Amino acid sequence: MTEIIDGNAVAESVRNDLSACVDSLGDAGVVPGLATVLVGEDPASETYVSMKQRDCEEMGLNGVHVELEAEASPQELYDTIEDLNADPEVHGYLVQDPVPDHIDYREVLRRIDPAKDVDGFHPENVGRLVAGNPRFKPCTPHGVQKLLAASEIDPEGKDVTIVGRSSIVGKPLANLLLQKAEGGNATVTVCHSRTEDIDEKTRGADIVIAAVGAPEFVDGSMLSEGTVVIDVGVNRVEADTEKGYELVGDVAYEGAAEKASAITPVPGGVGPMTRAMLLYNTVRAASQQEDVAVDLP
Ligand code: GUN
């Protein structure tokens, strides 16, 4: 029997635990604040950001949303960042990626106060993660780690193949799973567009994590019997639906599920975990900045 890993249920349990932390902060007069910044009108980004704001509302956090026009100058965005860095009610914030081409996202990240960088993308926080002393674990990688733990799948000593080397998922996830720490201690292989014989690397793995951004890239033929399959992909593909598209993962689900011992669906797998871990980092940021101890899950 293939276990279908229920990301909605695990995320709900994380949110329940976080609620107790939000209550403790509230007792100390602190409401954790999360700001989202969106530049331009990318439809997928608009959806993601509105979900993050809805999560804030449901959790009793102070959600702030800033929208800049696609034509906004880099300086306008830098000014917004300076304001958020100085705002005591905003404990964490993120600038949704992608930004328009005339803005350098790396420069944007460098200007974010690392203590408020709840994505964990500031170079200082990336360095701390690589060094094994993370301040904020990036949300999707942390969500994957929690999903595995909740399914009692311990990466220790396992061969993990990650397909995709993005700065948002592949690279930080490789670092997390490699760490000499609980939820880590795996032997990690990272595949990318120049990797030869990807199939060999995925077939040799105990755990395959697809984070390549290509619809149904990993199929059943690339997997060995009994593999754990984690699908990070969310791809909009044209379809005869009301919206004109449907969401498809980086894994061809049907064939993969026949081989897998456990698999995450899309939607309802990693996605809800990413959102839950953003709330986690925001609560952590508030606890650190306000010097109020909380018992994070
Ligand atoms: N775009 C896609 N995923 C993310 C994310 O986790 N954070 C930010 N800031 N932008 C994204």
Boltz pocket constraint, residues with backbone or C-beta under 6 A from the ligand:
constraints:
  - pocket:
      binder: B
      contacts: [[A, 94], [A, 95], [A, 96], [A, 97], [A, 98], [A, 119], [A, 139], [A, 140], [A, 168]]
      max_distance: 6.0
